[in-house]
Amino acid sequence: MIEELLGRCVASWYPGATSVTGAAKLSGGASQETWTFDIVHPGGNTGAILRRAAPGFGASPGRAAGLDTEAVLMQLAHDAGLPSPRVMHVLKPEDELGIGFIMQRIEGETIARKILRDEQFARARPILARQLGRVIAGIHGLPALKLPKLREMSATKEITDLEREYRSFGWPRPVFELALRWLRERDPGPSKEVTLVHGDFRHGNLIIGPDGVRAVLDWELAHFGDPMEDLGWICVNSWRFGEIDKPVGGFGSREDLFAGYEEAGRKVDPDRVMFWEVMGTLRWGIMCCGMMQRFRSGPDHSMERAMIGRRSSDTHRTDQGGRGFPPQRDRPRHHGPQRLQAARRHQCAGSRHAATGAGAGERRGGGRAAERVAWFGRFPDRVESRAVGQDFKRRGRPADAGIGRASLADHDGQARRRSAELCVIQEGAGE
C-alpha cells in the first residue's frame, strides 16, 4: 500500500522515476514515522527517506515546530553547507501520505551503542566532539532573516513549562522537585544573544560514519533561544550510554566540544552550558514520562514510546550526581510477596519471557522470583520507593504514604496488556 502511494507521489515530482522499491518502516521513531525506500530510475536507484507524522501524539504540541517547518530548516542547513540531508519533496494533501516530507537518504549509523563501541567508528570517536562543536556553531549562525517563524524559549519559561508538564502527570518525584528548585535558584536570566537552537542535538539524531558526523536529523524541537542550550543538551548523562567520563555523547570532552564551537567564530559561556545541562537532564526525564503517558492513553501504543518512558529512571540517577538509587531488591517491604505475585500473574501470564525469567528465579531463590519481576507499567517504583521513604523520614511522615508509587488500579486494562507483551524486567536489567 505505502509503496503504491509513494510511487504515485514520486512520479509527480521526480523526473524519469518509474516506481519505488524496498519501502520499510524504520524503528526508533517515537514522535514521527520514518520510512526508507529507493526511487527506481533509468539512471540508477536513489535512496530516500519519508518522514511523516505518526498516528496519535507527536512531540508536545507547544514544542513541535511542525514537519513543514522542519523541512525548511533542514534545507537551509543543507544550503549553508552543514551536514543535513537535502529535502526532495514536502508532502501535499493529494499525495495521501499525511503530513511530512521526503529527503535524501544518507548512509551511516545513528545507534549510540554501535557508535561508541564498534571498531569501524574507532577513528571517528576522538574527533567527533570537536566536529559537533563546529556543526552546532553553524546552526547557531544561520541567518535569522531566512528562518521560518518559531517559538522563542528562555530559561525562565522553560522551567515554568517543564514544571507545568511534570505536575500534569500526577506522579510526584522527589528528585524532579529538587531539580526544579535548583534551576529556579540558578536561573541565569535572558541570554545576551538569541539564535536558532536545534533543540534535540544528540545521539539518535546524528548520522555518524567512519569519517565522523554526516548529518543532523530531527529538527522538530527547533526554536529561538540561548545558543548554550544545544551545547548543554548533548552533554546530558543520558546520551553517554555508560561512558560517563566522556560527557559529550560518551565519546568526547567538553573542552573539545567548546574548542570546535569557538573555532567556528562563536563564544562559549561554560556556566550557562552547565545550567542547560541540568535543565536538559530534567527535561529528558519529563519527556520520558510524557512518552509513557501517551503510551498509556493511546491511540499509538508503540514499543518505542513505552521503552523511552521507562528511561525516566536514567534522570533520577543523573540528578543525584551519578550515585544512583538502590536496586529493586532494596525496596521497602510493604510491597509484599502477595502483591508482587499478583502483579506477576496478572501482567506476565501471556509472556514467554516472563515465564522463563520467573522459572529461573524460582529455581535459584524460591520466593524471591516474584521480586525479580518488575511490571513495566509501574516503572517509577524501581527507582523511587527508597528515596520517597528517606524523604518522608526526614519530614517525620510514614514512609509508606504512597507518593511515587503507581498502584495496579491506576492503569487501564489496555496499558496492562501492552506492558506484559512488551517487556519483563528482571532485577538489575538496564542498570
C-alpha positions in Angstrom: 0.0 0.0 0.0 2.6 2.5 1.0 4.9 1.6 -2.0 2.0 2.3 -4.3 1.3 5.7 -2.7 5.0 6.6 -2.7 5.3 5.6 -6.3 2.5 7.9 -7.4 3.9 10.7 -5.2 7.5 10.4 -6.5 6.4 10.2 -10.2 4.7 13.6 -9.8 8.0 15.5 -9.0 11.0 13.2 -9.7 11.7 13.3 -13.5 12.0 9.8 -15.0 11.1 7.9 -11.9 9.2 4.7 -12.7 8.4 3.3 -9.3 9.7 2.9 -5.8 11.0 -0.3 -4.1 12.2 -1.6 -0.8 9.9 0.5 1.4 10.4 -0.4 5.0 9.5 1.3 8.3 12.5 2.1 10.5 12.4 1.5 14.2 13.3 4.1 16.8 10.9 6.9 15.9 8.6 7.6 18.9 7.3 11.0 17.7 7.4 10.6 13.9 7.3 7.7 11.4 10.4 7.1 9.2 10.4 5.0 6.1 13.3 4.1 3.9 12.8 3.3 0.2 14.6 3.5 -3.2 13.4 5.6 -6.1 13.7 3.5 -9.3 15.1 5.5 -12.2 16.7 4.6 -15.5 19.9 6.3 -14.4 20.1 4.3 -11.2 18.2 4.0 -8.0 18.2 6.9 -5.5 17.9 6.3 -1.7 15.2 8.3 0.0 13.6 8.7 3.4 10.0 9.5 4.2 9.4 11.3 7.4 5.8 11.9 8.4 3.6 12.4 11.5 2.8 9.2 13.4 -0.8 8.4 14.3 -1.8 9.8 17.6 0.6 12.0 19.5 3.9 13.6 18.3 6.1 15.9 20.3 4.4 18.1 22.8 2.2 20.4 20.7 3.6 23.6 22.2 7.2 22.5 21.5 6.9 20.9 18.0 7.9 23.2 15.1 5.9 21.1 12.7 7.2 18.9 9.9 6.8 21.7 7.2 9.0 24.0 9.3 11.4 21.1 9.9 11.8 20.6 6.2 12.6 24.3 5.7 15.2 24.3 8.4 16.9 21.1 7.1 17.1 22.6 3.6 18.5 25.9 4.9 21.2 23.9 6.8 22.0 21.9 3.7 22.3 25.0 1.5 24.6 26.6 4.2 27.0 23.7 3.8 26.1 22.0 7.1 25.7 18.2 7.3 22.0 17.9 6.6 20.0 15.8 4.1 18.6 17.5 1.0 14.9 17.8 1.2 13.4 16.4 -2.0 9.7 17.0 -1.5 7.2 18.3 1.0 4.1 16.2 1.1 0.8 17.6 -0.2 -2.8 16.6 0.5 -3.1 14.9 -2.9 -0.1 12.6 -2.1 -2.4 10.9 0.5 0.7 10.2 2.7 -0.2 12.6 5.6 2.0 15.5 6.8 5.7 15.2 6.3 8.5 15.3 3.7 10.8 13.1 1.6 14.6 13.7 1.9 17.8 12.2 0.6 19.0 9.1 2.4 22.4 9.4 3.9 24.3 6.2 4.9 25.6 5.9 8.3 24.8 4.9 11.9 22.5 6.5 14.5 22.6 3.8 17.2 24.7 5.1 20.1 25.8 1.6 21.2 27.4 0.9 17.8 28.9 4.4 17.5 30.5 4.1 20.9 31.8 0.5 20.7 32.1 -0.7 17.1 35.6 -0.8 15.6 34.5 0.9 12.4 33.9 4.1 14.3 37.2 4.0 16.3 38.9 6.7 14.3 35.8 8.9 14.4 35.2 8.9 18.1 38.2 11.1 19.1 37.3 13.8 16.6 33.5 13.8 16.9 33.2 16.3 19.8 35.2 19.0 18.0 33.3 18.3 14.8 30.0 18.6 16.5 31.1 21.9 18.1 31.6 23.3 14.7 28.3 22.0 13.4 26.4 23.5 16.4 28.1 26.8 15.7 27.0 26.6 12.1 23.4 26.0 13.2 23.5 29.0 15.5 25.0 31.1 12.7 22.2 30.5 10.2 20.8 34.0 9.2 17.7 35.0 11.1 16.1 36.6 8.1 15.9 33.3 6.3 14.5 31.3 9.2 10.8 30.4 9.5 8.6 31.5 12.4 9.5 29.6 15.5 8.6 29.8 19.2 11.1 31.6 21.5 12.3 30.0 24.7 14.1 31.4 27.7 15.4 29.6 30.7 12.7 31.1 32.9 9.9 30.0 30.5 11.5 26.5 30.1 11.5 26.0 33.9 7.8 27.1 34.1 6.8 24.9 31.2 8.6 21.8 32.5 7.1 22.2 35.9 3.6 22.6 34.5 4.0 19.4 32.4 5.5 17.5 35.3 2.7 18.4 37.6 0.1 17.3 35.0 1.3 13.7 35.2 0.3 13.3 38.9 3.5 11.2 39.5 5.4 13.0 42.3 9.2 12.5 42.1 11.4 14.0 44.8 14.4 14.2 42.5 12.4 16.2 40.0 11.3 18.5 42.8 14.9 19.1 43.8 16.0 19.7 40.2 13.2 22.3 39.7 14.3 24.1 42.9 18.0 24.1 41.8 17.1 25.5 38.4 14.9 28.3 39.8 17.6 29.3 42.2 20.2 29.5 39.5 18.2 30.9 36.6 20.8 32.9 34.6 18.2 35.2 33.1 17.8 36.1 29.4 20.6 35.3 27.0 22.5 38.3 25.5 22.2 36.5 22.2 19.2 34.7 20.8 19.8 32.3 17.9 18.3 29.3 16.2 18.5 26.3 18.6 18.2 22.8 17.2 16.6 21.7 20.5 17.4 17.9 20.2 21.1 17.7 19.2 22.1 14.3 20.5 22.7 10.6 19.7 19.9 9.2 17.6 19.5 12.5 15.7 23.0 12.3 14.3 24.2 10.1 11.4 27.8 9.1 12.0 30.2 7.4 9.6 33.8 6.2 10.0 34.8 9.8 9.0 32.6 11.5 11.6 29.3 13.3 11.5 27.4 13.0 8.2 24.0 14.5 9.0 21.9 16.2 11.7 18.3 15.0 11.8 15.0 15.6 13.6 14.6 19.4 13.9 11.1 19.2 15.3 12.1 20.9 18.6 13.9 23.8 16.9 13.2 27.2 18.4 14.8 30.6 19.1 16.7 30.8 22.4 20.0 30.7 24.2 22.7 29.0 22.0 24.3 27.4 25.0 21.2 25.2 25.3 22.4 22.9 22.4 25.9 22.6 24.0 24.4 21.6 27.3 21.9 19.1 25.8 24.5 16.9 24.1 26.3 16.7 27.5 23.3 15.2 29.4 24.3 12.0 31.0 21.5 10.0 29.3 23.4 10.4 26.0 26.6 8.9 27.3 25.3 5.4 27.4 27.6 4.3 30.2 30.7 6.3 29.2 30.1 8.8 32.0 33.7 10.1 31.9 33.1 11.4 28.4 30.4 14.0 28.8 29.9 14.7 25.1 27.8 11.8 23.9 30.1 9.2 25.6 32.9 9.9 23.1 34.4 13.3 23.9 35.2 16.1 26.3 33.5 19.4 26.9 36.9 21.0 26.1 36.9 19.6 22.6 33.2 20.5 22.0 33.9 24.1 23.1 37.1 24.3 21.1 35.2 23.3 17.9 32.5 25.8 18.6 34.9 28.6 19.1 37.0 27.6 16.1 33.8 28.5 14.1 33.9 32.0 15.5 31.5 31.8 18.3 31.9 32.2 22.1 31.1 29.6 24.8 29.8 30.5 28.3 30.6 27.4 30.4 28.4 28.4 33.3 25.3 28.7 31.1 26.2 25.4 29.4 26.2 23.7 32.8 22.9 25.2 33.7 21.4 23.9 30.5 22.9 20.5 31.0 21.0 20.2 34.3 17.9 21.6 32.6 18.3 19.1 29.9 18.5 16.2 32.4 15.2 17.2 33.9 13.7 17.8 30.5 14.6 14.3 29.3 13.0 12.8 32.5 9.8 14.7 31.9 9.8 13.9 28.2 10.1 10.2 29.1 7.2 10.5 31.5 5.2 12.1 28.7 6.0 9.2 26.4 4.7 6.7 28.9 1.6 8.8 29.5 1.0 8.8 25.7 1.6 5.1 25.5 -1.0 4.5 28.2 -3.6 6.9 26.8 -3.2 5.9 23.1 -4.0 5.6 20.4 -0.4 4.9 19.4 0.8 2.1 21.7 4.3 1.7 20.1 7.1 -0.1 21.8 9.3 3.0 21.3 7.1 5.1 23.5 7.0 2.5 26.3 10.7 1.9 26.3 11.5 5.6 26.2 9.0 6.1 29.1 11.0 3.6 31.2 14.1 5.7 30.8 12.9 8.4 33.1 14.8 6.4 35.7 18.0 7.4 34.0 17.5 11.0 35.0 16.9 10.1 38.7 20.4 8.7 38.8 21.9 11.7 37.0 20.2 14.2 39.2 22.0 12.6 42.1 25.3 13.2 40.5 25.5 9.7 39.2 25.3 7.9 42.5 22.1 6.2 41.7 19.2 4.8 43.8 19.3 1.3 45.3 18.4 -1.6 43.1 15.0 -3.3 43.0 15.7 -5.7 45.8 16.1 -2.9 48.4 12.5 -1.7 48.0 10.5 -1.3 51.3 8.9 -4.5 52.4 5.3 -3.1 52.1 5.5 -4.4 48.6 4.9 -7.9 50.0 5.1 -11.2 48.2 1.4 -11.5 47.7 1.1 -8.2 45.9 4.2 -8.9 43.8 3.0 -12.3 42.9 -0.4 -11.0 42.0 1.1 -8.4 39.7 3.3 -11.1 38.2 0.3 -13.4 37.5 -1.8 -10.5 36.1 0.8 -8.9 33.9 3.0 -11.7 32.7 0.7 -14.7 32.1 1.0 -14.2 28.3 4.7 -13.6 28.2 7.1 -16.4 27.3 10.0 -14.3 28.5 8.2 -13.7 31.8 7.6 -17.4 32.4 11.3 -18.2 31.5 12.6 -15.5 33.8 10.3 -16.4 36.7 11.1 -20.0 36.4 14.8 -19.5 36.5 14.3 -17.2 39.6 12.3 -19.8 41.4 14.9 -22.5 40.8 17.6 -20.1 42.2 15.8 -18.4 45.0 12.3 -19.7 45.6 10.0 -16.9 46.8 12.4 -14.2 45.5 11.4 -14.9 42.0 8.4 -12.6 42.3 10.8 -9.8 43.4 12.9 -10.3 40.3 10.0 -9.5 38.0 9.1 -5.8 37.7 6.0 -4.9 35.8 6.8 -2.4 33.1 3.8 -0.2 33.7 5.0 0.5 37.3 8.4 1.7 36.3 8.5 4.7 38.8 8.7 2.1 41.6 12.1 0.8 40.6 13.9 4.0 41.5 11.7 6.0 43.8 10.4 3.9 46.7 13.6 4.1 48.7 14.1 7.8 48.0 10.5 8.6 49.0 10.8 6.6 52.2 14.0 8.6 53.1 12.4 11.9 52.2 9.4 11.2 54.4 11.5 10.1 57.4 13.2 13.4 57.2 9.8 15.1 57.4 8.6 12.9 60.1 5.9 11.2 57.9 5.4 7.5 57.4 7.5 6.0 54.5 4.5 4.1 53.1 2.4 7.2 52.4 2.2 6.1 48.7 3.7 9.0 46.9 5.7 8.0 43.9 4.2 4.6 43.6 1.6 3.6 40.9 -0.9 1.0 42.0 -2.4 -1.6 39.8 -5.7 0.2 39.9 -4.1 3.3 38.3 -3.6 1.6 35.0 -6.3 0.7 32.4 -6.6 -2.8 31.1 -5.1 -1.9 27.7 -1.9 -0.5 29.1 -1.5 -3.5 31.4 -1.9 -5.9 28.5 0.6 -3.9 26.4 3.1 -3.8 29.3 3.1 -7.5 29.7 3.6 -8.0 25.9 6.4 -5.6 25.7 8.8 -6.3 28.4 9.5 -8.1 31.7 12.4 -6.6 33.5 14.5 -8.8 35.7 16.3 -7.5 38.7 19.2 -5.3 37.6 18.2 -5.1 34.0 19.3 -1.8 32.4 21.3 -0.8 35.4 
